[in-house]
Amino acid sequence: MNNLFKEVLETTGYICEPTKENVVNCFLDYVSEGAFANLNSDEALRDIEDGDITIEQICNNLLRICNRNL
C-alpha cells in the first residue's frame, strides 16, 4: 500500500510521508478546493469515517483527476 500512497502523494504534489492519513488529508484538501463537485468536506469526512469512501477509492480518484489534468 505504501507504494500506492507514495504514487498518489507525488502525483498530487504533496511532499510528505506515504501514509494513509496523509493521503486522506490530501483528498480532503482536494475536496475542499472543489475537485469533486458532488462532495463537500463534511460529507467526505463522514463517508470516510463510515467506510463509504475507502482508501482505495481515494487513491484511484486522486490519480484519475491528476492524470486527467496533465
Stockholm file with secondary structure:
# STOCKHOLM 1.0

chainA/1-70         MNNLFKEVLETTGYICEPTKENVVNCFLDYVSEGAFANLNSDEALRDIEDGDITIEQICNNLLRICNRNL
#=GR chainA/1-70 SS CHHHHHHHHHHHTCCSCCCHHHHHHHHHHHHHTTSSTTCCHHHHHHHHHHTSSCHHHHHHHHHHHHHHTC
#=GC SS_cons        CHHHHHHHHHHHTCCSCCCHHHHHHHHHHHHHTTSSTTCCHHHHHHHHHHTSSCHHHHHHHHHHHHHHTC
//
